[in-house]
Amino acid sequence: MSLKIEHITKRYKDFTAVNDISLSLDQGKMLGFLGRNGAGKTTTFRMILGLTAITEGEITYNNKVIDRSLYNRIGYLPEERGLHPKMKVEKELRYLATLKGMKAKEITKAIDYWLNRFDISENREKKIEALSKGNQQKIQLLASMLHNPELLILDEPFSGLDPVNVELLKSAVQDLNNAGTTIIYSSHRMEHVEELCDDVCILNKGKLVVSGPINEVKANHGNKSVIIETEHEMKEINNLPGVLQVERNKKEIKAMIESESIAESIYEVVIQYGFVKRFQVVEPSLNEIFIDKVGDLHG
């Protein structure tokens, strides 16, 4: 077992920011940590890192309470970025790597590797403030990974990046995870979480409302959908028992169903129309589960 969070609560006077959360994350796994703004994600991260005192409960990493002795084995990319704008890229990275206890030779090797990997070697001698927002973001992520941490917490690591750079950084995070780093990954991009993570948890107003392996969470959620790629309207589907909702566009029909068995009666309708490009029963996406569990997005 790597990270264990047991019944943690954080109160600020009359306000409970985090309310009795328990979860565990095995070594080498990646956890998608989801919730709306203000759900308690950053507070939880700060408690894991020992930066915020826990009101109740306990957090351990390999059966040990996280303290300064473990900091050199942990990486953290906070949502609020914090580089020194006047410092040059290499000097900043050397400074941050030294804080993590790295030796000069291994710092040089790591900086060379990551600047090349992130396609920003030409920025080595530039001041941070002279870089584009996207390249500043790369430097910030790079700084959290430079010391090859055992445990890495990433809070919105790809926000504001173009699709090409998102793929570049995603592959780096994936490689680190595949090499054994345990990662907690927070994002509002559900498709990234589905693609990268093993487990998922969803916080709502400080409480844990979903937790477990992604495939189990999706399988247990119910409300599967049938996707039919066709130009026919097939209005009969609307009236079938067990069909909860039907959405149509020019290319496909999406019918939300109570259970997988309902798909059979939809299929009976579909075959009357002859050829269709696709007929598929799909589990709910993380996005659909998130909206269902967290409720009104405007509330």
Secondary structure per residue as TSV (DSSP state, phi and psi in degrees):
chain	resnum	aa	ss	phi	psi
A	1	M	-	360.0	137.2
A	2	S	-	-100.5	-73.1
A	3	L	E	-110.8	129.5
A	4	K	E	-127.9	122.6
A	5	I	E	-113.5	117.9
A	6	E	E	-121.7	109.5
A	7	H	E	49.6	49.0
A	8	I	E	-86.3	139.0
A	9	T	E	-134.3	141.9
A	10	K	E	-129.8	120.0
A	11	R	E	-115.9	141.7
A	12	Y	E	-118.1	98.7
A	13	K	T	53.6	-113.3
A	14	D	T	-89.4	-4.5
A	15	F	E	-101.8	127.4
A	16	T	E	-100.0	108.5
A	17	A	E	-80.3	-37.3
A	18	V	E	-133.2	129.8
A	19	N	E	-123.3	95.8
A	20	D	E	54.8	60.6
A	21	I	E	-94.5	133.9
A	22	S	E	-132.3	131.1
A	23	L	E	-163.7	161.7
A	24	S	E	-135.3	151.2
A	25	L	E	-134.2	118.5
A	26	D	-	-72.1	154.1
A	27	Q	T	-52.2	132.0
A	28	G	T	82.0	2.6
A	29	K	-	-94.8	161.9
A	30	M	E	-120.2	127.1
A	31	L	E	-108.0	125.6
A	32	G	E	-83.6	118.6
A	33	F	E	-109.1	104.3
A	34	L	E	-115.8	156.0
A	35	G	E	166.1	156.6
A	36	R	-	-69.3	167.8
A	37	N	T	-57.3	132.3
A	38	G	T	85.8	7.8
A	39	A	S	-76.9	-17.2
A	40	G	S	115.1	9.9
A	41	K	H	-66.1	-53.0
A	42	T	H	-64.3	-38.1
A	43	T	H	-60.4	-41.4
A	44	T	H	-63.6	-44.2
A	45	F	H	-58.5	-44.8
A	46	R	H	-66.4	-31.9
A	47	M	H	-71.6	-39.4
A	48	I	H	-58.1	-41.6
A	49	L	T	-82.0	-5.7
A	50	G	T	78.2	15.1
A	51	L	S	-87.0	-20.5
A	52	T	S	-127.1	132.1
A	53	A	-	-67.6	141.4
A	54	I	-	-86.2	132.1
A	55	T	S	-74.3	-46.9
A	56	E	E	-141.5	154.5
A	57	G	E	96.5	-174.7
A	58	E	E	-146.8	142.5
A	59	I	E	-122.4	127.4
A	60	T	E	-129.6	150.2
A	61	Y	E	-122.2	117.3
A	62	N	T	50.3	48.6
A	63	N	T	65.3	17.4
A	64	K	E	-127.4	137.1
A	65	V	E	-64.7	135.1
A	66	I	-	-73.0	123.1
A	67	D	-	-139.5	-169.2
A	68	R	G	-57.6	-29.6
A	69	S	G	-65.6	-19.2
A	70	L	G	-101.1	-8.1
A	71	Y	G	-59.2	-34.3
A	72	N	G	-69.7	-12.1
A	73	R	G	-103.5	5.1
A	74	I	E	-120.0	142.0
A	75	G	E	-118.9	145.6
A	76	Y	E	-142.1	124.5
A	77	L	E	-109.9	100.8
A	78	P	-	-74.8	157.7
A	79	E	S	-65.5	-36.2
A	80	E	S	-85.1	110.8
A	81	R	-	-71.1	152.4
A	82	G	-	-146.3	56.3
A	83	L	-	-90.4	161.6
A	84	H	-	-88.1	108.5
A	85	P	T	-60.7	-29.6
A	86	K	T	-85.3	-11.9
A	87	M	S	-83.9	150.2
A	88	K	B	-77.4	153.5
A	89	V	H	-53.5	-53.3
A	90	E	H	-63.9	-40.9
A	91	K	H	-64.0	-41.0
A	92	E	H	-61.8	-46.6
A	93	L	H	-65.4	-38.8
A	94	R	H	-63.2	-42.6
A	95	Y	H	-60.8	-48.5
A	96	L	H	-67.4	-37.0
A	97	A	H	-68.3	-36.3
A	98	T	H	-63.4	-38.0
A	99	L	H	-60.9	-27.2
A	100	K	T	-90.1	7.4
A	101	G	T	83.5	15.0
A	102	M	-	-78.0	148.0
A	103	K	-	-83.6	155.5
A	104	A	H	-54.5	-44.1
A	105	K	H	-64.3	-44.5
A	106	E	H	-71.7	-27.1
A	107	I	H	-64.4	-48.2
A	108	T	H	-58.2	-46.4
A	109	K	H	-62.0	-45.1
A	110	A	H	-66.5	-42.2
A	111	I	H	-63.0	-45.6
A	112	D	H	-57.2	-46.5
A	113	Y	H	-62.7	-49.8
A	114	W	H	-73.6	-37.0
A	115	L	H	-62.3	-38.5
A	116	N	H	-69.2	-44.4
A	117	R	H	-61.7	-38.9
A	118	F	T	-89.5	5.5
A	119	D	T	62.1	40.4
A	120	I	-	-134.2	27.0
A	121	S	G	-58.2	-32.0
A	122	E	G	-70.2	-10.3
A	123	N	G	-96.2	5.4
A	124	R	T	-52.0	-41.7
A	125	E	T	-101.5	9.3
A	126	K	S	-88.2	152.6
A	127	K	B	-72.8	147.5
A	128	I	G	-54.0	-41.9
A	129	E	G	-67.4	-18.7
A	130	A	G	-83.8	-8.7
A	131	L	S	-84.3	155.1
A	132	S	-	-65.7	162.8
A	133	K	H	-59.0	-40.0
A	134	G	H	-63.6	-41.8
A	135	N	H	-71.8	-32.0
A	136	Q	H	-62.5	-39.8
A	137	Q	H	-62.0	-41.3
A	138	K	H	-62.2	-43.4
A	139	I	H	-62.4	-40.8
A	140	Q	H	-63.7	-44.6
A	141	L	H	-65.5	-44.7
A	142	L	H	-55.8	-42.6
A	143	A	H	-62.3	-33.4
A	144	S	H	-76.7	-17.0
A	145	M	H	-108.4	-11.1
A	146	L	T	-56.6	-37.7
A	147	H	T	-90.2	13.4
A	148	N	-	53.0	62.9
A	149	P	-	-68.4	154.6
A	150	E	S	-78.7	-36.6
A	151	L	E	-126.0	128.5
A	152	L	E	-130.6	127.3
A	153	I	E	-111.2	120.2
A	154	L	E	-117.4	117.6
A	155	D	E	-107.1	105.7
A	156	E	S	51.7	58.6
A	157	P	T	-69.7	-21.2
A	158	F	T	-111.2	10.8
A	159	S	T	-65.9	135.6
A	160	G	T	82.2	4.5
A	161	L	-	-97.6	149.9
A	162	D	-	-75.3	162.4
A	163	P	H	-56.8	-35.7
A	164	V	H	-64.9	-45.9
A	165	N	H	-70.3	-33.0
A	166	V	H	-58.4	-46.8
A	167	E	H	-62.6	-39.5
A	168	L	H	-61.1	-47.1
A	169	L	H	-74.0	-35.7
A	170	K	H	-60.4	-42.9
A	171	S	H	-65.7	-34.0
A	172	A	H	-67.2	-43.4
A	173	V	H	-63.3	-42.2
A	174	Q	H	-62.2	-43.0
A	175	D	H	-62.6	-41.5
A	176	L	H	-62.2	-43.3
A	177	N	H	-63.3	-44.5
A	178	N	H	-63.2	-26.8
A	179	A	T	-84.3	-0.4
A	180	G	T	116.3	-2.6
A	181	T	-	-72.7	131.5
A	182	T	E	-83.5	128.5
A	183	I	E	-127.5	134.2
A	184	I	E	-108.3	123.9
A	185	Y	E	-125.0	116.3
A	186	S	E	-105.7	132.1
A	187	S	-	-159.7	156.7
A	188	H	S	-95.7	-2.3
A	189	R	-	-92.4	94.3
A	190	M	H	-63.1	-32.4
A	191	E	H	-67.1	-30.7
A	192	H	H	-68.9	-40.2
A	193	V	H	-63.5	-44.9
A	194	E	H	-59.7	-38.1
A	195	E	H	-74.8	-38.7
A	196	L	H	-97.7	-31.7
A	197	C	-	-96.7	153.6
A	198	D	S	-88.7	-46.9
A	199	D	E	-118.1	164.0
A	200	V	E	-143.6	147.0
A	201	C	E	-137.9	147.9
A	202	I	E	-123.3	126.0
A	203	L	E	-99.6	142.3
A	204	N	E	-137.5	114.9
A	205	K	T	51.7	45.2
A	206	G	T	84.8	-7.7
A	207	K	E	-107.2	148.5
A	208	L	E	-83.4	117.6
A	209	V	E	-107.7	-18.1
A	210	V	E	-143.6	137.8
A	211	S	E	-158.2	134.8
A	212	G	E	147.4	179.0
A	213	P	E	-59.4	139.2
A	214	I	H	-55.7	-44.9
A	215	N	H	-62.9	-35.3
A	216	E	H	-71.8	-41.6
A	217	V	H	-58.5	-44.0
A	218	K	H	-69.1	-41.3
A	219	A	H	-66.9	-35.2
A	220	N	H	-85.8	-9.0
A	221	H	S	-73.9	-22.2
A	222	G	-	77.0	-165.1
A	223	N	-	45.4	57.9
A	224	K	-	-73.1	170.0
A	225	S	E	-127.6	154.3
A	226	V	E	-110.2	127.2
A	227	I	E	-106.0	125.1
A	228	I	E	-121.6	117.2
A	229	E	E	-89.8	105.4
A	230	T	-	-160.6	159.5
A	231	E	S	-97.8	-6.3
A	232	H	S	-76.5	150.5
A	233	E	-	-80.7	-35.4
A	234	M	-	50.7	54.8
A	235	K	G	-64.5	-18.6
A	236	E	G	-60.1	-26.5
A	237	I	G	-60.8	-33.9
A	238	N	G	-55.0	-33.6
A	239	N	G	-96.1	2.2
A	240	L	S	-74.1	138.4
A	241	P	T	-61.6	139.4
A	242	G	T	89.5	-6.0
A	243	V	E	-90.1	117.3
A	244	L	E	-87.6	-35.8
A	245	Q	E	-161.1	143.4
A	246	V	E	-128.3	127.6
A	247	E	E	-116.7	139.7
A	248	R	E	-129.7	143.7
A	249	N	-	-135.9	-171.2
A	250	K	S	-64.6	-26.1
A	251	K	S	-104.6	-26.8
A	252	E	E	-151.9	164.1
A	253	I	E	-115.6	135.2
A	254	K	E	-122.3	115.5
A	255	A	E	-111.6	120.2
A	256	M	E	-83.3	131.3
A	257	I	E	-124.6	154.2
A	258	E	S	-67.2	-40.9
A	259	S	S	-151.7	166.0
A	260	E	T	-62.1	-29.4
A	261	S	T	-63.2	-25.0
A	262	I	H	-66.3	-24.6
A	263	A	H	-58.4	-30.3
A	264	E	H	-63.7	-44.5
A	265	S	H	-69.1	-30.5
A	266	I	H	-67.4	-40.6
A	267	Y	H	-62.0	-36.4
A	268	E	H	-60.7	-37.6
A	269	V	H	-68.6	-46.1
A	270	V	H	-60.0	-42.8
A	271	I	H	-67.4	-19.1
A	272	Q	T	-67.6	-20.9
A	273	Y	T	-92.4	-2.5
A	274	G	-	82.1	-135.1
A	275	F	-	-69.5	132.1
A	276	V	-	-129.4	149.7
A	277	K	S	-70.4	-33.5
A	278	R	E	-153.8	139.5
A	279	F	E	-136.1	113.4
A	280	Q	E	-142.5	135.3
A	281	V	E	-93.5	122.2
A	282	V	E	-122.2	146.6
A	283	E	-	-77.2	159.3
A	284	P	-	-62.2	146.3
A	285	S	-	-76.7	162.5
A	286	L	H	-59.4	-34.0
A	287	N	H	-60.5	-45.0
A	288	E	H	-66.1	-40.7
A	289	I	H	-65.2	-42.6
A	290	F	H	-59.3	-49.0
A	291	I	H	-63.8	-39.8
A	292	D	H	-63.9	-42.9
A	293	K	H	-81.6	-32.4
A	294	V	H	-92.3	-16.8
A	295	G	-	84.5	-154.9
A	296	D	-	-57.1	117.7
A	297	L	T	-67.4	-16.9
A	298	H	T	-97.4	-5.3
A	299	G	-	-82.8	360.0
